[in-house]
């Protein structure tokens, strides 16, 4: 859409049960939601990007999101303390460290960290 300006990105992870989903995502992010709007909990993941957790049992587990991050090892250590561990981890030939974490409802959340000085 050349010429269009998208102001924000809101990605939605649907969960079967709101309270359980919020507890898991609080552990994943290491903090409570930044905003709660109606039944949706929003975590700010970038200057204009949010992950929204919403109870929609019929859509639970259909989400796939990749986050570009810094400090992946520290994040993984914090998550491990909360019992969250990657389902898959690899390091690409270009040095990017990539892990996939699956929430209890089956949503796939990948974290990718580029090495210092990385230029695509």
C-alpha positions as CSV (number, residue, x, y, z in Angstrom):
1,X,0.0,0.0,0.0
2,X,2.4,2.7,-1.1
3,X,1.7,6.0,0.4
4,X,-0.4,4.7,3.3
5,X,0.7,5.3,6.8
6,X,0.1,2.6,9.4
7,X,0.3,4.2,12.8
8,X,0.4,1.1,15.1
9,X,0.7,-2.6,15.0
10,X,-1.5,-4.7,17.2
11,X,-1.0,-8.5,17.1
12,X,-3.5,-10.7,18.9
13,X,-2.8,-13.9,20.7
14,X,-6.1,-15.6,21.5
15,X,-6.3,-17.7,24.6
16,X,-8.9,-20.2,25.8
17,X,-9.2,-18.8,29.3
18,X,-8.4,-15.1,30.1
19,X,-7.0,-15.4,33.7
20,X,-4.7,-18.3,32.8
21,X,-3.6,-16.6,29.7
22,X,-2.8,-13.3,31.5
23,X,-0.7,-15.1,34.1
24,X,1.3,-16.9,31.4
25,X,1.9,-13.7,29.4
26,X,2.8,-11.8,32.6
27,X,5.5,-14.4,33.2
28,X,6.6,-14.3,29.5
29,X,7.0,-10.5,29.5
30,X,8.1,-10.3,33.1
31,X,5.5,-7.7,33.9
32,X,1.7,-7.1,34.0
33,X,-0.1,-5.8,30.9
34,X,0.7,-2.1,30.0
35,X,-3.0,-1.5,29.3
36,X,-6.3,-3.2,29.7
37,X,-9.0,-2.1,27.4
38,X,-12.3,-3.9,28.0
39,X,-11.4,-7.6,28.0
40,X,-8.1,-7.2,26.1
41,X,-4.7,-6.9,27.8
42,X,-2.0,-5.1,25.8
43,X,1.7,-5.3,26.2
44,X,3.7,-2.6,24.5
45,X,6.5,-4.4,22.6
46,X,7.8,-1.5,20.5
47,X,7.3,2.3,20.1
48,X,4.0,1.7,18.3
49,X,3.5,-2.0,18.5
50,X,1.5,-4.1,21.0
51,X,0.8,-7.7,21.7
52,X,-2.9,-8.1,22.7
53,X,-4.1,-11.1,24.6
54,X,-7.8,-11.8,24.2
55,X,-10.0,-14.6,25.3
56,X,-11.3,-16.2,22.1
57,X,-11.4,-20.0,22.7
58,X,-12.4,-20.7,19.1
59,X,-9.2,-19.0,17.8
60,X,-6.8,-20.0,20.6
61,X,-3.5,-21.4,19.3
62,X,-3.6,-19.8,15.8
63,X,-1.0,-17.0,16.5
64,X,2.5,-17.0,15.2
65,X,4.6,-13.9,16.0
66,X,8.4,-13.2,15.8
67,X,9.9,-10.5,18.0
68,X,13.3,-9.0,17.2
69,X,15.0,-8.6,20.7
70,X,18.1,-7.5,22.5
71,X,19.3,-9.4,25.6
72,X,17.9,-12.7,24.6
73,X,20.0,-14.8,27.0
74,X,18.8,-12.6,30.0
75,X,15.2,-12.9,28.8
76,X,15.5,-16.7,28.5
77,X,17.0,-16.9,32.0
78,X,14.1,-14.8,33.5
79,X,11.5,-16.9,31.7
80,X,13.2,-20.2,32.8
81,X,12.7,-19.0,36.4
82,X,9.0,-18.8,35.7
83,X,9.0,-22.3,34.1
84,X,8.9,-21.0,30.5
85,X,11.4,-22.7,28.2
86,X,11.9,-22.6,24.4
87,X,10.5,-25.5,22.4
88,X,13.1,-24.9,19.7
89,X,16.4,-23.0,19.6
90,X,18.9,-22.5,16.8
91,X,21.6,-20.2,15.6
92,X,21.6,-19.3,11.9
93,X,24.7,-19.2,9.7
94,X,24.5,-15.4,9.9
95,X,24.7,-15.5,13.7
96,X,21.1,-14.7,14.5
97,X,20.0,-16.6,17.6
98,X,16.3,-17.7,17.2
99,X,14.1,-19.5,19.8
100,X,10.5,-20.5,19.7
101,X,8.3,-20.5,22.8
102,X,4.8,-22.0,22.6
103,X,2.2,-20.8,25.1
104,X,-0.2,-23.2,26.8
105,X,-2.8,-22.6,24.2
106,X,-0.5,-23.3,21.3
107,X,0.4,-19.8,20.1
108,X,3.9,-19.6,18.8
109,X,6.1,-16.8,19.9
110,X,9.6,-16.6,18.4
111,X,12.4,-14.4,19.7
112,X,15.3,-13.5,17.4
113,X,18.5,-11.6,18.4
114,X,21.0,-10.5,15.8
115,X,24.7,-10.5,16.7
116,X,26.5,-7.2,17.3
117,X,27.3,-5.4,14.1
118,X,24.8,-7.5,12.1
119,X,23.8,-6.0,8.8
120,X,21.2,-7.8,6.7
